[in-house]
Amino acid sequence: MLTGDSKVTEGDRKDEQMSVKVVPLDFAGPLPKPTPHLEQAKADLDRAGYAILSGALPAETVREARQVLADEIAREAAIDEDSVSGGVFDPDKKNRRLSRLPNRHHLFRDILEHPVALELTKYILGPTLANESYLVHSFDANVTRPGSGQQAIHTDASTGIRHQPRPFQARFIWTLDEFEEENGATRVVPGSHLKDVDFSGATHYESVPAEAPAGSLIIYTDMLLHGAGANVSADRERASLNLGYCMPWHRPMINFPVVVDPKVMAGTSRTLRQLLGYSEVAVSYFERWDGVSDEVRALCVSPTMEY
């Protein structure tokens, strides 16, 4: 770590680069390929740490969601371009990130309760303590644009957790464009979900692109090393909706009842409200939401899983 008046020279950079340990790919067997078969996707997930389920969204839904996403990004950029220009973990400001998706369109709310994602969440996380609903951990969109750099390879687990025994999150990437290496397909380290990895930054892990058709669902867990690829294309974007589900005792990254406009939740399903945390009961303990408005409290439902 550099402090005070320390300066980094070109020689320091070379020494730093030379000191990085490179871990080559070490995975036996074929890499997962896009498959329309759920059981094959589960098998790929178990052995490689990720899977690609093709045809998960109808082409019409993909087109509509892609257009809504583009329109919402343009609307936000007109107000404040910095609000959509990359994120804290992006290498530059070329990517476009969009948050608060449940507020923006029913398609983004609908996808949270997609039955295939919920079935896979059950498969990945297992039963909850009192048959309570899982929670949406995080939900955003990412558009990797031409010229954007590669994101650092990372996991979605806390970097302070070592030897994690099992996944804490079921993670999903809904592809709204074709994912290819050229346009920045998410890169993954096959088999890394079964290994003790180095989070210090002193280790470089070789990776492969998770290439997938538009409308696919890329499935992984918080234990897999991955990162958005560099978009080296001349004019091709690649857009995705990224989300995770966690156990009810696991604090989500986003407190959705605070972030989401209660008006858009009126008339929504019990399942969606459960997933977004609209319940006064958590792990069998009842706590009244006395500090919220009547409008928000009226959205509360039982947490008992019904899906």
N, C-alpha and C positions, 0 to 999 in steps of 0.2 A: 504494500500500500504506500502511495506517495503522499507526503504531507509537507506543509510549509512551502518553501521555495524550490522543492525538488522539481526537476524537469525530466521529461522522457525524451531521450535521444533516439535517433534511428538505430543505433547499436543496441540500445535497451530493447527496442521493439523486436529486433532480430533475435536477441537472446531470449525474450519472452516467448516468441513464436517457437524457438527451438526447444524450450522447456516444456511445451505442451505435449502431453502423452496422447498418441493417436491410437484409438481402439478400432481395429478393422471389423467389418461385418463378420459375425460368427453365428450363423444360423443354419441348421441342418434342415434339408427339405425344401420344397418349392415355396416361393413367396405367395401369399394370398392374392388371388385375382378376383375381379368383380364376379359375383355369383348371384343368381336370383333365388337361391335356395337358403332358407333361414338356418337349417341344420348345418349346412356347410359353413355358413358364416360363423356359427357358434364354434365349430371345430377349428376354423382358422383363428378365431379370437383366442381360444385356449392355447394353441401351440405357438402362435406368432405374436400375440398381444394386440393384434388389430385384425379387422375384417372389412370387406367392401361388399355391401348388399346392393346390387343393381336393381333398377326399376322400383325403388322404394316410393317415389313420388310420380304421379302422372305427369306427362309432358306439359299439359295445359296448366297444371298447378305450378310447375317449375317456371314456366314463362311468366305467369302472373306475379309470382313471388319475386322473380328477378326484376320485373318492371317496377313493382312497388318499392323494392329496395333502392333501385336507382333514383326513383322520384324522391324518396325520403332523404337520401344522401344529398341530392341536389338542393332540397328545401333547407336542410340543416346548414349546408355549406354557404348558402346565400345569407344566412344569419351570422354564422361564425365558422369559417372554414377550419379553424384549428380544432373545433369540437369533433370533427370527423377525420382529421389528418393523422393517421397512425395511432398507435397506442404506446404505453410505457415500455412494452416488450418488443416493439417493432424496431428494426434497425434504422429506419428513416421515416419521413413524413409522407411518403408516396402512397401507402396503403390507405384505404378508407375503412374506418370502423364506425359501426352504428350501434347504439345501445337503446334501452327503453323500448324494445321491440313489441312487448304486449300492448303498449299504448297505440301502436301505429297502424295495425291492420289485423283483421280477424284471421288471416292466413298465418300470421306469426303466433297468434294464440292457439289456433287449431293444431299446429305442428307440435306443440308442447304435449298434447295428449294423443299423439299418433300411436296406435296400438302396437306397432312393431317396436318402436323405441321403448314403450313401457314393458313389453314382454322381454326385451333384451336387458332392460334395467333389472327386472326380477332375476334373470339368469345371472347377471354379473354380481349384484349386491346381495342376493338371497333374501330370506324373510326378514321382516322388521320385528321388533320386540313384541309389540302388541297389535300386529296387523295394521299398523298405521301407514298412511301414504308416504311415499318418498317425496322429496322436495326438489324443486328446480334449483340447482346450485348457482348457475350462471347462464346467460343467454345473450348473445350478441351476433353481429354480422361482420364479415371481413371481406373486403374486395381488394385482392392483390393486383396491383396495377403494373404495367410495363415499366421496367427499370427499378422496381423495388428490390431490396436486398433480402437475403435469407435470414429468417428469425433464428435466434440461438436455439439449439436443441435443448429441450427441457422436459420435465414431467409436470403434470398438473397437481401433483401431491405437494404438501408442504415440504420444503427442502430441509426442514429440521427433523423430519421423520426418517429414521434409518431402519432397514430391515422390515419394511411395512409388510404385515402378514397377508393382507388381502386388499382388494380395491376399496377405496372410500368413495369413489365417484364412477358412475357409468358415463362415458363421454361420447358425443356424437357430432359428426360434421355432415350437414345436409348440403350436397353439392348443387348449386344453382347454375354452374357452368361446367363444362368438361374440365376435369383435372388432369393436366399433363405436366411433365417435368418442365417444359418450356415456359408455361404460364404460371408456375409457382405452386404446383401440387404440394400438399402437405408432405413433409419428409418424415419417415419413421425409422426407428432402429428395431428391426424384428428381434423378438426374444428378450428385449431389455426389461420387460415386465417381470421376468423371473430372476433378474440379477440385481446385485447391490451396485448402484451406480454412483459416480462421483459428481456432486453438485457444485464443486468449488470453482469450476471454470478452467481448471488445469488439465482437463481431459477433453479431447475432441473425439466424438463418436461418429463414425462413418454411417451414412443413412441412405435410404432408397425412397423414391417418390411413390406415394400411394395414388396411382393413377386410376381415375374412375370416370364413367360417363356422367353427364348432368342427370340429376334426379336420383343419384345414389346416396346411400347412407354409409359413411365411414365410421366404424365402431371401434372404440378402444377404451382404456381405463386411465385413471390418473397415474398409473404406475409405468406407462409406456413413454419412452423417450421419443420426442417428436418436435416438429417446428414447421412453420410455413416456409415453403421454398422460395428461392429467388425467381422473380418473373423476368426472364431474359428475352421475352417475345417483343416484337416491334409494336403490336397493337392489340394484344389479347388480354383481357381481364379474366380473373377467375374469382367468383363470388361464392360465399358459403354462409350458412347459418350454423353457429357453434353453440352447443349447449351441453350441460351436464346435469345429472340427477344424483342426489345423495340421500343418505339415511336421515330419518327425522331428527336424530340426535346430533347430526352434523350441521354446524352453522353454515348456511348458504353464503356465497359471496355477496349476493344482492338481497336486500330486505324488500321483496316485491310489494307487500301491502303498503309500504311507504312510497315506493317509486311509481306504482301503477295508478292511473286515474281510476277511481272507483266507478266512474260512469261507464267505462268500457267493460267492466266486469259484471254489470247488471245483466241478468239473464244467461250468464255462462254456466257451464256444467259444474256439478259437484266435484268431478275429477279435476278440472282445471283449477278450481279454488283450492282443493287439497294440495295440488302440486305447487301452487304459488304461495302456500303457507297461510291461507285464510282460515285458521283454526285456533280456537282458544285452548285447545288441548294438545300437549306435546308429551310423548312417552308417558302417557297415562296421568299426567298432572294437569289440572284445570286451573288456568289463570285468566280472569276476565280482562278484556282489553278496555279498561276504564279510561285510558288516555287517548283513545281514538274517537273519531266522530261516529255518530249514529250510522252514517252512510257506509262507513267501513265495517263497523260491527255487524251490520245487516248482511254482509257478505260471508260471515263466518259459517263454517260447516263442520260437521264431525270429521275427524281425521281418519276414521276407519276406512281402509282401502276397499273400494268396490269395483276396481278394474282388474 
